[in-house]
Amino acid sequence: MKVSRRQFFKGIGGLVVASSLSPAKPADAVPKDASGSPGQGEVEITWLGHGGFLFKSVSGKTILLDPWLHTNPKVPGKYKKPGCFGKVDFILWTHGHVDHFMLTDAKKLVAEYRPKIVAPWELSFFIKSQIPEARCQTFVLGNKGATSDFDGVKITMTEAYHSAGAQLTGFEGVNKFVGEASGYIIEFENGFKIYHSGDTALMGDMKTIIGDFHKPDMAILPIGGVFTMGPKEAAFACKLIGSRYVVPEHFGTFPVLEQSADSFVKELEKVAPGTQPMVIQCGETLRM
């Protein structure tokens, strides 16, 4: 279902009221079906389940981040079909764990879309060794702390406090170390800036480097616990980062993880009330 700003305001008077645990979505972040194209000055953010996201930039560039697709139990079925993305300009991978980087997915995406690939230095070389035709941007953006301009979209690789490795044959496969984990800051053509932390624990960089220096408008943070931050840690991370919006992710995929964002929203209200939670479903899109 596509929802325009005019329809949004006319239908609900500029305010979305949900249950006590479901936060209101601000008027400039209207959920819509992911099949539409971005309007002038707008960025689209679609959750593909777990840590995966699809971004459409102001000028129509398509960016995938950690696209774990065919064995992801939460990704909507339409995103497992050939040609479903139309085009893919860039793929960003945060680390080599199989629930973020699946080699079979990577091979299909490279063969179909021929995207530019951004990943940590060692993971880039690993991808190139397994997929020789991959257009890895190793000598454009290959490590933490650097920022590169990709046709008007600025991408910065940041720290992430997490382990990393690649399983070539799935969750039961042999683990191969492929470099450290990372996060990303994406600044779109309209100046809207998103921090996707990747898989990470709570860390001091969220205050000094991410919050104070980069000043993102939106944070995308894991809340599932066990392997990453849980609800309390992620809420405190929002206090450190100081972004206007936060999208929780990396939950509900497996039974061991947090199954909803309810606890996170409650905690956020206590420790970082200035950050607006944007709780979306897999396949749902925000337009900023």
N, C-alpha and C positions, 0 to 999 in steps of 0.2 A: 504493500500500500504506500503510495506516494503522498506526502503531506507538505503542502507549500506553506510558507510563512503566513500568507493571507488566510488560508484555511485554518491554520493553527490558532491565530488570534481570534478569528470569527467564531470558531467552534468552542473555545474555552476561555476567551477573554484574556489571553496572555498568561494564563497560569495553569499548570498541570497539577492536579491534586491526586495523589495515589494513596496507598495504604500508609500506615504510620511508619512502616519499615522501608517503603519505596520512595526515594527522594523525588521531589519535583524536578522536572527538566527545564532549564531556563529557556526563554523564548528564542535565543539565538543558537540553540542546539536541538533541532527538531528531528526526532526519529523518522526514518523513511526507509523504503525498500532499497536494497543496494543496487538495483538494476538501473537507477537513474544516473544522469550525468551531473557533475558539479556545476552550480551556477556561478555567475561572475563574483569573484571575491570570496568563494566558499571552499572549504575543505571538507571532504567526506571521510569518516572514520568508521569502518565496519569491523566488528569482532568476528573472527573466524573460529572461535573456540580455543580454549587453553591460552597459549601465549601468542597466537597468530592474529595478525591484523592486516586489513587492506585499506590503504589510504589512496584517495584521489585528490590531487593537488588542484590549485586554482586554475592552472592552465591545462588540466586534464591528464597529467602524468599519473600513472598507476604504480604504486609501490606496495610490495608485499613484505611483511616482516614476520619471520619465523613461520612460514607457511607449512605446517604439519597437516596434511590433508587426508590421504586415503586410509590411514589407520586411526585417525582421530575420531573417537566416538561422538564428539560434540559438534563437529563441523557440519553445517547443513549440506545435504546431498548434492545440491546444485553446484557446489564448489569442488566436487570430485569429478565433474564432467569435463571432457576435453573442450577447450576454447571458452570456458565459462567466464574468464576474466577479460576476454576481448583482446587485450594487450597487457603486457607487463613491462614497464620501463626499467624498474629496479627491484632487486630482492635484497633485503637486509637480513642477515642471520646473526644472532647474538652469541650462540655457542653451539657445540656439537652434540649435545644430548639429543637422544632420538625423538623425544617429544617436542623438539624444536627444529632440528635438522634431521630429516629422514632422507637418506640417499636416493631411494627410489622416487620420492617426490621431486627432489632436486633434479634428477635426470630428466623427468618428464617436463618439468617447468622450463628447463634450459632448452630442451629440444623443441618445445612448442613456441616459446616466446622470445628466446635469445636475449634475455634481460642483462643489464649490467648488474654485477653482484658485488655487494659490500659485506665483508666479514672480517673478523680479527685475522691478523697476519697468518698464523699457522693454519687456521681453518680455511682461509682462502687457498693456500697451497695444497691442502688436502683435497678441497673441491676440484681444483685444477688437475690433480693427479688422477682423480676418479672420473672427471668429466672434462676431457681435454679441450672441448669447444667452449667451455664456460668462460664468460667475459668478466673474470674477476678483476676488480679495480684495486689490486694490491698496491700499486704505486701511485694511486690517487688518494685513497683513504685506507690505511692498513693497520692502524693501531689507535690506542686510546689517547685522547687529548687533542687530536687533529680535527679540523673542520674543512670540508670540501664543498664547493658549489657545483651541483649537478644540474645544469640548465635552469638555474633559478631556485632550486631547492637545496638548502644548505643542510648538510648532514654532519653531525659530530658524534664520534665514538667516545663513550664514557666508561668509567669503571663500573663493574658489577662484582659483588662479593659472593662468589659461587664457584662450584667446581665445573669441570668441562671435560667432555670426551665424546667419542662417536662410536656407536654400535652399527656395524655394517649390515647386520642381518636382523635388526629389530631389538626388542627389549632383552632378549636372551642372548644376544650376540656378544662377541669379544669386544671389550672396551678399548678404544685407541685414543690416546690423548692428542687433541688437536688444538691446543692453545687455550688461553684464558677466556672466561666469559666476559661479555661487555653489555652495555646498554647503548641507547642512541637518543640524541636530540635531533628532531627534524624541524627545521624552520621553513615554512612554506612561503610562496611568493607574496602572500598578503600579510606576512609578518607573524602569523599564528604559529606558535612554537609548542611542540609536543615532546615530552620526555617519556620514552618507553624504557623502563629500567631493565628489561630483561629479567631473568631469574636472579634474584639477589636477596641477601639478608639486609637488615637495617645497617646503614653505614654513614660515617661522618661526611662523606662527599655530598650527601643529599642536602646538607645545609650550606657548606662553604662553596662548593663548585657548582652543583646543580641549581640550588636556590639563589644564592647570593650573586653568582657570576652569570649563569645562563638565563635565569628567571623565566622558566617555561610557563605558558598559559595553562597547559593541561599536563597532568601526570597520568601514566598508565602503569599500574603497580600490581604485582602478584599479592594475593591475600590468602592463598590456600593452606599455608603452613606446611610442615613436614620437610619440604624441599626448598622452601622460600620463606619470606615473611608471612606471618599469619595476620589476622585482622588487627590486633593491637599494634604490632610492629608497623604495619602498613599505614595505620591511622597516624601514628607518631611520625612516620616518614613524611606525611602530608604537612604536618606542623613544621618540619624542617625545610621542606621544599617551598611551601607558600604559594603553590599554584592555585589559580581560580577554580579549576575543575580537576576531578580525578575519576578515572575509569578503572574499576577493579577487574582483574582477570586472573587466570591461572587458578581457578577454583571450579569444583563441580565435575571435573573430568573423570576422576577416579574416586572410589569410595573413601580412600584414606584422606582426601583433601576436604576442606570446608565445602559444604554443598550449596551455600548461598552467601550473598553479601550482607545479610542482615546484621551479623555481629560487627562487621566492618563499619556499616553506616552508623550504628549505635555508638561505637567507639569514636568515630570521626566527629560526631556531634559534640563529644566531650572534650577532645583534645585539639581539634582543628576545625572549629565551626565556620571559619572563613573560606574553607574549601568545599565546593559543591560536588557531592557524589553523583556521578552519571552511571547508573546501573543499567546496562543494556544486555539484551539476550544475544546468543550466538546467531549471527546473520543480520542483526539489527544495525542500522547505520545512524550516526550522528552527523549533522551538517553544521559546520561552524563558520 
